[in-house]
Amino acid sequence: MHSTEIHTYLHRFFKENDCEILHGNEHYLTVQLTIDMDKRIMNRPFYWRYIESVNETPNPAQLTLITDMQQLHNGMKGEIIHLGSPRLHQLFQVTKEMGQFVKMYEHIEDTSEQLILTPWVGVNYKVSFTSHQTKEMLYSVGINLMTGAVVKEFQETISMLDLSDQSSEQVFHLPYIITPVRALDRLDAVITQVIEGEDLTWVEEAEKRWRKDQAVLDYFYEGQEPKPECYEMEKQAMEERFKPRISVDVVNGGLFYLK
Amino acid sequence: MLIERSSSWKEGFIQRLENHEPWNNSVLYNLSYTIAENNLITNFTGLQSLAYLPNIKPLPHQIEAAERVIEQMNGKAILADEVGLGKTIEAGLIIKEYLLRGLVKKVLILVPASLVNQWVEELYTKFHIPALLYKKNYELDYVDVVVMSMDTAKRSPHKEKIYAQDYDLIIVDEAHKLKNHQTISYEFVQSLKKKFCLLLTATPIQNDTFELFYLVTLLKQGHLGNYDEFSSVFSAKNRDEERDSYLKELVSQVMVRNRRQDTGVEWSTRKVHTIPITFTDHERQVYTAISNLKHISSVFSGAFSTMTLQREMCSSPEATIGTLRNLLPECKQVEEITHVEEVIGQLEKLSIHSKAKKATELIIQANEKVIIFTEYRMTQLYLSDYLYANGISNVIFNGKLSKSSREWIKHLFKQQAQVLIATESGAEGINLQFCHHVINYDLPWNPMKLEQRIGRVHRLGQEHDVQIYNLAVKETIDDHVMKVLQGKIETFEQVVGELDDILEMKERSV
């Protein structure tokens, strides 16, 4: 993410969260937080507890976020925001929490005839492959709740459609045949299949290294019975270091009514 | 293989379907996906962290070191770059990478008390890692990255608090302090679980190869075999080239060592000068008298006390007098006492030490900022007075200074004083690139201490050639120290790799 992308992101993030942007240009912005946003990101629970207990007028903070470091030299005061900055990381986290579940409808131009929209469940999965190293993959999959058909790159597909939070009028939403719970189980199975098709040489590599280190350790304590505590501890550390693991997280997902 | 899944999203989704909670904003939904896409770790290898660190530009050797530690050494390594090449940067890169990849959550950083603040500050400003400076009574449950002084950490109740945590990454700075496996520090580090572990030291061997054995064993038990095997194969007596290169190979599997010349950075060079000094007749007389004290009294019969006195005599009369005065109460017989007092009397008459005189000449000749290192506090004071008397401004730096006074003295040296007179304990961790003359007024027994001293000025950012003056009084204990130093440097080079010039070596084996 370049600084311009970050800047665009910040703008959209605060706008969508109803935080007024007081002033700014392409290098910085000063934003008035809402009470809710202040509670989420300013990390001052005692202030809020106090204000609420004495019924005082709350005074949510203003933030100046600078995306171009050059501006600092011009004497501007504020937080520098870049890809590694804790603040941005925090906003990413808030974005994730606040954008987990959606229900969206494909927009229909006004027509005289009645149109039918089909329900889909779409989920964005993040799969992590972890041993002494890591790799992650994103899979976006969707399932048609009428037919059970599964499509990949679901997010990419819907991002080209005109979707909205509100249903258009004169539109009939088909009641689903496959329940969302069943659909999610089906998608889980799809992801499992995808994972099984991935290159698993990293597992072999990790296990090879693990065995090698274990052999060195065993050799060091050869003939010692019972093994001392530090042997067990090192063995444990080795397992934590090398044991191959695969985990699946959901970034977000939702219910979609599509043409 | 088992696939781990969390069900929390699924539950939240079902709840919303049943109208228990409102749906989220669709713009944030799309933003969230974009973020996930952007921050995805798409490769097992390579440093992802560089994109997150706009405040630093790591040098190629630092990036390579971090990659090697993570990818080939499985996150367990001795970082042994020469002083001043940025071991902290390498460690920072490794921590950041592991945090980013989610392989490490909790980090414990053990450092000498004098470097605690520096670590916290560097981690924050350079790597955006909020590390906590540990103080008494702090709870460690909610702190992910903590910096602690080794002296605190190894003691109760702090060590119990550490044992109660589950650290993923342990870092020990100035790890050569762990060379002795019988110390509390060693045992403490040994008893910590080391999923990932970095030991930082510019000087993995100070005296003999066993130090390296213990350091490597601390990191990875069994890597160099057990003690008996190691000592039978690699002890100094039956070493040969083949075994040395085998040992070197084993060591290089767990150790990263960059030398200045490997870094691709244009380094200024070192010019090492050995400055021989001749005692005046009077000084020689006193030196002989001191050497003969062992015949006069049993108090001085131990080889150690004679050697100490001789070394002090090669440094300053004040240092010698100090030790003699300390030993005087142990003398019981009247003849002994009078004899020692007589020697003290002779010492007091020596107003100018030949070495101090020579050092002053060198400073005047340099006509620039100079650091003088001495082994003795008394010599430090003596030199300070002597230099002032000769119109040379100077400040004193030693291990007893607090953190803020250190900064102040460093500032004074940079801005005003021509000379900084430092003792060993003061040398650690201060960076003085603005100076390029080092006088080793006394030589330590250990070549790595010399390297640490020189490393204060010969580090990244030094623009001039560094002039090093090693002072040694002819036909005294100084000669012997020189010889020992040379022997140790050879041991180091055979096992670890070459060293940058410390001593002036005429017949260096290639």
Interface residues (C-beta under 8 A of the other chain):
Chain A: M1 Y9 R12 F13 E16 N17 M69 H82 L83 G84 S85 P86 F92 T95 K96 M98 G99 Q100 F101 V102 K103 M104 N124 K126 S128 F129 T130 H132 Q133 T134 K135 E136 M137 L138 S140 Q155 S159 L163 S164 D165 P180 V181 L184 D188 T192 I195 W202 V203 R209 D213 V216 L217 D218 Y219 F220 Y221 C230 M233 E234 Q236 A237 E240 R241 F242 P244 R245 I246 S247 V248 D249 V250 V251 N252 G253 G254 L255
Chain B: M1 L2 I3 E4 R5 S6 W9 K10 G12 F13 I14 R16 L17 W23 N24 N25 S26 V27 L28 Y29 N30 L31 S32 Y33 T34 I35 A36 E37 N38 N39 L40 I41 T42 N43 F44 T45 S49 A51 Y52 L53 P54 I70 E71 N74 G75 K96 R101 G102 L103 F127 H128 P130 D168 Q190 S191 K193 K194 K195 F196 K220 Q221 G222 H223 G225 N226
